[in-house]
């Protein structure tokens, strides 16, 4: 059941017209956006990743970035502080069918946490013909039809996160899960280890295991791009490269082109997934150090 100020509401886009939701989105957007660096000790999730954390985590912040038509969702139990962050892009299976990723994530909270309600924070959902509204609506519908009471604390989505020049006002968010305070992010500079390897996963993936407080990267398949296509794309100027590889090229950040180029070079160097994964030791484990850096851990 979706709630706003203790009152049940429809799990539809109509919630974006509720006065309290409009007010909380405006207040959120008036917070000075953060540049998240290593010293913040934050856990970052990429597109198609999620993480569940507890009060035993060696960090206080969880978040994500680069959500244009995507949606960043946070769930938080005020009673136990168990929280999660997930970055939805609308890929198959995330919000429908027997393997619905969102329902699995909700199940990470135990019966006591469900009975005492969960807080919800959402950012993103830039309206786009291939995503945006539909993605937001699907998430709201699942939360609204679930027996757990979800307190919608922030829905900075779609029109509430769109400027007069028709671009997203913010694409990232950082939650202090111990205090329940959320801030917009202008840049996530400390994103953690093995970003290219993590970005290749085709399905929604749990990147952090709270029972051991480790970041875990497991073997998976990826679909490599044809070498000729990679070379043709690499020869293009940044603007054309982004135009051909993004669903929302007009609102992408400048650093997007550099990330795409790194991925294309990876495909050129590693065209065969089986050979690549056979050449490296997986799974990989990382633990966060006291300074916010990630250290490779060999396991026990």
C-alpha positions as CSV (number, residue, x, y, z in Angstrom):
1,X,0.0,0.0,0.0
2,X,1.4,3.4,-1.0
3,X,1.1,6.1,1.7
4,X,1.6,9.8,1.8
5,X,1.5,11.4,5.2
6,X,-0.2,8.3,6.6
7,X,-3.0,8.4,4.0
8,X,-3.3,5.6,1.3
9,X,-2.9,6.9,-2.2
10,X,-3.3,5.3,-5.7
11,X,-0.2,3.7,-7.1
12,X,-0.4,5.8,-10.2
13,X,1.1,8.9,-11.7
14,X,-1.6,10.9,-9.9
15,X,0.6,10.9,-6.8
16,X,2.9,13.4,-8.5
17,X,0.1,15.9,-8.2
18,X,-0.2,15.6,-4.4
19,X,0.8,18.8,-2.6
20,X,3.1,17.1,-0.1
21,X,4.9,15.2,-2.9
22,X,5.4,18.4,-4.9
23,X,6.7,20.2,-1.8
24,X,9.1,17.5,-0.9
25,X,10.5,17.3,-4.4
26,X,11.0,21.1,-4.4
27,X,12.8,21.0,-1.1
28,X,15.0,18.1,-2.3
29,X,16.0,20.1,-5.4
30,X,16.9,23.1,-3.3
31,X,19.5,21.2,-1.4
32,X,23.0,21.9,-2.7
33,X,24.0,18.9,-4.9
34,X,26.9,16.8,-3.7
35,X,30.1,15.8,-5.5
36,X,30.5,12.3,-3.9
37,X,34.2,11.5,-3.3
38,X,36.0,8.7,-1.5
39,X,35.9,10.4,1.9
40,X,32.1,10.3,1.9
41,X,32.4,6.5,2.2
42,X,29.4,5.8,-0.1
43,X,28.3,2.6,-1.8
44,X,27.4,3.3,-5.4
45,X,25.2,1.1,-7.6
46,X,25.3,1.2,-11.4
47,X,22.3,0.8,-13.8
48,X,20.8,-2.7,-13.3
49,X,22.4,-3.1,-9.8
50,X,21.0,-3.0,-6.3
51,X,22.4,-3.3,-2.8
52,X,20.8,-4.1,0.6
53,X,22.7,-2.8,3.6
54,X,22.2,-2.9,7.4
55,X,23.4,-0.8,10.3
56,X,26.5,-3.0,10.5
57,X,27.8,-1.6,7.2
58,X,31.1,0.2,7.3
59,X,29.6,3.2,5.5
60,X,26.6,5.6,6.0
61,X,25.7,6.6,2.4
62,X,24.2,4.7,-0.5
63,X,23.3,6.1,-3.9
64,X,23.4,6.1,-7.7
65,X,23.7,8.5,-10.6
66,X,23.1,9.0,-14.3
67,X,19.3,8.4,-14.0
68,X,17.7,10.2,-16.9
69,X,14.7,8.0,-17.9
70,X,15.9,5.5,-15.4
71,X,14.6,5.5,-11.7
72,X,16.7,5.3,-8.6
73,X,14.7,3.8,-5.8
74,X,15.6,3.7,-2.1
75,X,13.7,1.6,0.5
76,X,14.5,2.1,4.2
77,X,13.2,0.6,7.4
78,X,13.1,3.3,10.1
79,X,13.0,0.7,12.8
80,X,16.1,-1.3,11.9
81,X,17.8,1.0,9.4
82,X,18.0,-1.8,6.9
83,X,18.0,-0.1,3.5
84,X,18.4,-0.7,-0.2
85,X,19.2,1.3,-3.3
86,X,18.3,0.0,-6.8
87,X,18.8,1.6,-10.3
88,X,16.0,0.5,-12.6
89,X,16.3,1.0,-16.4
90,X,13.2,-0.9,-17.4
91,X,14.9,-4.0,-18.7
92,X,12.9,-7.2,-19.0
93,X,12.1,-8.9,-15.7
94,X,12.8,-5.9,-13.5
95,X,9.1,-5.0,-12.9
96,X,7.0,-7.8,-14.2
97,X,6.6,-11.6,-14.5
98,X,7.4,-14.4,-12.1
99,X,11.0,-13.1,-11.6
100,X,10.1,-9.5,-10.8
101,X,13.2,-7.9,-9.4
102,X,11.4,-5.3,-7.3
103,X,9.4,-8.0,-5.5
104,X,12.6,-9.9,-4.8
105,X,14.2,-6.8,-3.4
106,X,11.2,-6.1,-1.1
107,X,11.5,-9.6,0.2
108,X,15.0,-8.7,1.6
109,X,13.2,-7.0,4.5
110,X,11.9,-9.3,7.2
111,X,8.4,-9.6,8.6
112,X,9.0,-7.2,11.4
113,X,10.3,-4.5,9.0
114,X,7.3,-5.0,6.8
115,X,4.9,-4.6,9.7
116,X,6.5,-1.3,10.8
117,X,6.4,0.2,7.3
118,X,9.1,1.1,4.8
119,X,10.1,4.6,3.7
120,X,10.4,5.1,-0.1
121,X,12.5,7.7,-2.0
122,X,12.5,7.9,-5.8
123,X,14.5,10.0,-8.2
124,X,14.6,10.1,-12.1
125,X,12.0,9.1,-14.6
126,X,12.7,11.7,-17.2
127,X,9.8,11.4,-19.7
128,X,11.0,9.6,-22.8
129,X,9.2,7.6,-25.5
130,X,11.0,4.4,-24.6
131,X,10.9,4.7,-20.8
132,X,10.2,7.4,-18.2
133,X,6.5,7.5,-17.4
134,X,6.0,3.8,-18.0
135,X,8.8,2.9,-15.7
136,X,7.6,5.2,-13.0
137,X,4.1,4.0,-13.3
138,X,5.1,0.3,-13.1
139,X,7.1,0.9,-9.9
140,X,4.3,2.9,-8.3
141,X,1.8,0.2,-9.2
142,X,3.8,-2.6,-7.6
143,X,4.3,-0.6,-4.4
144,X,0.6,0.4,-4.4
145,X,-0.6,-3.2,-4.7
146,X,1.8,-4.8,-2.2
147,X,0.5,-5.6,1.3
148,X,3.4,-3.7,2.9
149,X,2.8,0.0,3.8
150,X,5.2,2.1,1.8
151,X,5.6,5.7,3.0
152,X,6.4,7.8,0.0
153,X,8.9,10.4,1.4
154,X,10.2,11.6,-2.0
155,X,9.1,11.2,-5.6
156,X,11.3,13.6,-7.5
157,X,10.2,12.1,-10.8
158,X,9.2,13.1,-14.3
159,X,7.8,16.6,-14.4
160,X,8.8,17.3,-10.8
161,X,12.4,16.7,-11.9
162,X,12.3,18.5,-15.2
163,X,13.6,22.0,-15.8
164,X,12.1,24.8,-17.9
165,X,14.6,23.8,-20.6
166,X,13.2,20.2,-20.6
167,X,16.2,18.5,-19.0
168,X,16.4,16.5,-15.7
169,X,17.3,18.8,-12.8
170,X,19.2,16.0,-11.1
171,X,20.2,12.6,-12.2
172,X,21.6,11.3,-8.9
173,X,20.8,10.9,-5.2
174,X,22.6,9.9,-2.0
175,X,20.8,8.6,1.0
176,X,22.2,8.7,4.6
177,X,20.4,5.5,5.5
178,X,21.1,5.9,9.2
179,X,19.5,9.4,9.4
180,X,17.0,9.0,6.6
181,X,18.2,12.1,4.8
182,X,18.5,12.3,1.1
183,X,20.5,14.7,-1.1
184,X,20.8,15.3,-4.9
185,X,24.1,14.4,-6.5
186,X,25.8,16.4,-9.2
187,X,28.7,13.9,-9.7
188,X,29.6,10.5,-8.2
189,X,33.4,10.5,-8.5
190,X,33.9,7.5,-6.1
191,X,32.0,4.7,-7.9
192,X,33.8,1.7,-6.5
193,X,35.7,-1.1,-8.3
194,X,35.4,-3.0,-11.6
195,X,33.0,-0.6,-13.2
196,X,33.2,-2.0,-16.7
197,X,32.8,-5.6,-15.6
198,X,29.8,-4.7,-13.4
199,X,28.2,-2.7,-16.2
200,X,28.2,-5.7,-18.6
201,X,25.6,-7.7,-16.5
202,X,22.4,-7.9,-18.6
203,X,20.1,-8.6,-15.6
204,X,19.4,-6.9,-12.3
205,X,22.2,-7.9,-9.9
206,X,22.8,-7.7,-6.2
207,X,26.2,-6.1,-5.9
208,X,26.6,-6.0,-2.1
209,X,26.1,-8.8,0.4
210,X,25.2,-7.3,3.8
211,X,25.6,-10.5,5.7
212,X,29.4,-10.3,5.1
213,X,29.6,-6.6,4.3
214,X,31.4,-7.4,1.0
215,X,31.0,-6.2,-2.6
216,X,30.8,-9.3,-4.7
217,X,31.3,-9.5,-8.5
218,X,30.3,-12.9,-9.9
219,X,30.7,-14.5,-13.4
220,X,28.1,-13.6,-16.0
221,X,27.5,-13.6,-19.7
222,X,27.7,-10.5,-21.8
223,X,27.0,-9.8,-25.4
224,X,30.1,-8.4,-27.1
225,X,29.7,-5.9,-29.9
226,X,31.1,-6.6,-33.4
227,X,34.7,-5.3,-33.7
228,X,33.9,-3.4,-36.9
229,X,31.0,-1.6,-35.2
230,X,33.2,-0.8,-32.2
231,X,35.8,0.8,-34.4
232,X,33.2,2.8,-36.4
233,X,31.7,4.1,-33.2
234,X,35.2,5.0,-31.7
235,X,36.0,7.1,-34.8
236,X,32.9,9.3,-34.2
237,X,33.0,12.6,-32.2
238,X,31.6,12.5,-28.7
239,X,28.2,14.1,-29.7
240,X,27.5,11.5,-32.4
241,X,28.7,8.6,-30.2
242,X,26.3,9.6,-27.5
243,X,23.5,10.1,-30.0
244,X,23.9,6.5,-31.2
245,X,24.3,4.8,-27.9
246,X,21.9,6.6,-25.5
247,X,18.1,6.7,-25.4
248,X,18.3,10.2,-24.0
249,X,21.3,11.7,-25.7
250,X,20.1,15.3,-25.4
251,X,20.3,15.2,-21.6
252,X,23.4,13.0,-20.9
253,X,26.3,14.3,-18.9
254,X,29.6,15.2,-20.7
255,X,31.4,12.2,-19.2
256,X,29.0,9.7,-20.9
257,X,31.1,9.6,-24.1
258,X,34.2,8.6,-22.2
259,X,32.5,5.8,-20.5
260,X,31.1,4.4,-23.7
261,X,34.6,4.6,-25.3
262,X,36.0,2.5,-22.4
263,X,33.3,-0.1,-22.9
264,X,33.9,-0.2,-26.7
265,X,37.7,-0.7,-26.1
266,X,36.9,-3.5,-23.7
267,X,34.8,-5.3,-26.3
268,X,37.7,-5.0,-28.8
269,X,40.1,-6.5,-26.3
270,X,37.7,-9.1,-25.0
271,X,35.4,-10.3,-27.8
272,X,34.8,-13.7,-26.2
273,X,33.1,-13.7,-22.8
274,X,34.0,-17.3,-22.0
275,X,37.7,-16.7,-22.6
276,X,37.7,-13.4,-20.7
277,X,36.1,-14.9,-17.6
278,X,38.4,-17.9,-17.8
279,X,41.3,-15.5,-17.7
280,X,40.3,-13.7,-14.4
281,X,39.6,-15.0,-11.0
282,X,35.9,-14.8,-10.2
283,X,34.0,-14.2,-8.0
284,X,35.8,-11.0,-6.9
285,X,35.4,-9.7,-3.4
286,X,36.0,-6.2,-2.2
287,X,35.7,-4.6,1.3
288,X,35.6,-0.9,2.1
289,X,38.5,0.5,4.0
290,X,38.3,3.1,6.8
291,X,39.2,5.8,4.2
292,X,36.4,4.9,1.9
293,X,38.5,3.1,-0.7
294,X,37.8,-0.5,-1.8
295,X,40.3,-3.3,-1.2
296,X,40.4,-6.6,-3.0
297,X,39.6,-9.4,-0.5
298,X,40.7,-13.0,-1.1
299,X,38.0,-14.5,1.1
300,X,38.4,-17.3,3.6
